[in-house]
Amino acid sequence: MKKQWVLFLGIAGSILGSVWLVRQVSQKPAPEPVTITLADESARIAFLQEHGFPDGVCIAAECVQLPAEGDAVYDAYAALQRAQGLPLDEYCGESATRYTYAQNSPEQETLRAELLCHESQMLIGAVTYSSTAPETFTALFS
């Protein structure tokens, strides 16, 4: 009976240890925060080109007020920015400028990119989406 008990504990320990190891290996660490300053239009265009948005044309620039507390959509947007290492959370309640870019090519005419810059010109948000489904956004870079 003692041997069965020891065998059971050994198997249970092995299983629990394996589960713990798999969880530890599969968890992605949070990216290090990045500081990206985009001082002017040429810097924003160069940034977009570096990240797979080669023919961007600015179609809008508007001042926006970041909410102090978010709803479900904003929370998803903020989570996406955290995953990219952008410091959006540090600027809740402040104002920023949202730059919207369209692809200047017929085959990608509905593709948009948005860059959200704090007044210091620091990039705090970046997404791409289709103009036909703006609620479905993805990270501009990772």
C-alpha positions as MATLAB code, in Angstrom:
seq = 'MKKQWVLFLGIAGSILGSVWLVRQVSQKPAPEPVTITLADESARIAFLQEHGFPDGVCIAAECVQLPAEGDAVYDAYAALQRAQGLPLDEYCGESATRYTYAQNSPEQETLRAELLCHESQMLIGAVTYSSTAPETFTALFS';
ca = [
       0.000    0.000    0.000;
       2.862    2.373    0.820;
       4.400    1.835   -2.617;
       1.118    2.717   -4.312;
       0.826    5.882   -2.243;
       4.394    6.931   -3.065;
       3.787    6.151   -6.749;
       0.574    8.203   -6.712;
       2.309   11.194   -5.111;
       5.170   10.960   -7.607;
       2.810   10.921  -10.578;
       0.694   13.757   -9.175;
       3.811   15.829   -8.517;
       5.083   15.188  -12.024;
       1.776   16.250  -13.564;
       1.520   19.408  -11.461;
       5.146   20.275  -12.168;
       4.602   19.786  -15.899;
       1.507   21.997  -15.901;
       3.373   24.719  -14.020;
       6.329   24.512  -16.420;
       4.115   24.725  -19.506;
       2.319   27.787  -18.113;
       5.592   29.505  -17.272;
       7.079   28.870  -20.710;
       3.937   29.862  -22.621;
       3.396   33.205  -20.881;
       4.677   36.137  -22.880;
       6.400   38.779  -20.807;
       5.052   42.302  -21.152;
       7.111   44.256  -23.649;
       9.437   46.906  -22.370;
       7.891   50.377  -22.686;
       9.120   52.175  -25.760;
       9.656   55.877  -26.264;
       9.009   56.961  -29.826;
       8.983   60.658  -30.614;
       7.451   61.726  -33.917;
       8.283   65.429  -34.126;
       6.672   66.211  -37.484;
       4.841   64.833  -40.508;
       7.982   63.455  -42.159;
       8.833   61.513  -38.969;
       5.299   60.083  -38.833;
       5.434   59.046  -42.510;
       8.871   57.437  -42.016;
       7.551   55.558  -38.957;
       4.575   54.252  -40.931;
       6.819   53.158  -43.786;
       9.094   51.281  -41.359;
       6.066   49.399  -40.044;
       4.480   48.224  -43.288;
       2.354   51.220  -44.253;
       4.347   52.490  -47.268;
       1.966   54.837  -49.071;
       0.329   56.685  -46.201;
      -1.294   60.060  -46.732;
      -2.566   62.057  -43.752;
      -6.300   62.582  -44.173;
      -7.090   63.966  -40.710;
      -5.420   65.438  -37.656;
      -7.604   66.189  -34.675;
      -7.209   66.955  -31.014;
      -8.856   64.347  -28.791;
      -9.381   64.116  -25.057;
      -8.340   60.777  -23.610;
     -10.859   59.443  -21.116;
      -9.872   59.256  -17.471;
     -11.670   55.894  -17.298;
     -12.475   53.683  -20.241;
     -15.324   51.591  -21.519;
     -14.972   48.159  -23.147;
     -13.808   49.536  -26.519;
     -11.266   51.888  -24.957;
     -10.021   49.126  -22.660;
      -9.394   46.890  -25.700;
      -7.568   49.770  -27.401;
      -5.473   50.411  -24.282;
      -4.609   46.707  -23.970;
      -3.408   46.726  -27.575;
      -1.172   49.721  -26.843;
       0.274   48.007  -23.757;
       1.031   44.939  -25.888;
       2.982   47.187  -28.270;
       4.846   48.774  -25.358;
       3.231   52.193  -25.862;
       2.547   54.314  -22.752;
      -1.125   55.219  -23.378;
      -2.128   54.421  -19.786;
       0.197   57.134  -18.463;
      -1.799   59.825  -20.283;
      -5.395   59.062  -19.265;
      -7.438   62.258  -18.955;
      -5.013   64.298  -21.089;
      -5.326   65.592  -24.634;
      -3.551   64.155  -27.665;
      -3.557   64.501  -31.441;
      -4.921   61.667  -33.558;
      -3.387   61.465  -37.027;
      -5.303   59.315  -39.513;
      -3.529   57.999  -42.606;
      -4.978   56.307  -45.678;
      -3.110   54.087  -48.097;
      -2.599   55.895  -51.388;
      -3.052   52.810  -53.563;
      -6.226   51.478  -55.225;
      -5.823   47.908  -53.952;
      -5.632   49.090  -50.311;
      -7.785   52.200  -50.382;
      -9.806   51.216  -47.303;
      -6.743   50.555  -45.103;
      -6.180   53.170  -42.407;
      -3.528   53.769  -39.762;
      -3.914   55.994  -36.739;
      -1.114   57.454  -34.690;
      -1.974   58.992  -31.346;
       0.637   61.487  -30.154;
       0.818   63.328  -26.859;
       1.551   67.072  -27.005;
       5.222   66.204  -26.398;
       5.025   64.375  -29.780;
       5.524   61.030  -28.025;
       3.673   58.186  -29.709;
       1.163   56.761  -27.241;
      -1.109   54.783  -29.604;
      -0.882   53.125  -33.027;
      -3.452   50.972  -34.839;
      -4.532   49.895  -38.307;
      -8.075   49.150  -39.452;
     -10.303   49.060  -42.487;
     -12.481   52.096  -43.103;
     -15.343   49.648  -43.718;
     -14.929   48.177  -40.199;
     -13.243   50.803  -37.976;
     -14.261   49.031  -34.769;
     -11.946   46.140  -35.667;
      -8.439   47.476  -35.138;
      -5.078   45.739  -34.943;
      -1.614   46.658  -33.728;
       0.509   48.652  -36.152;
       3.659   46.984  -34.867;
       4.649   44.443  -32.272;
];
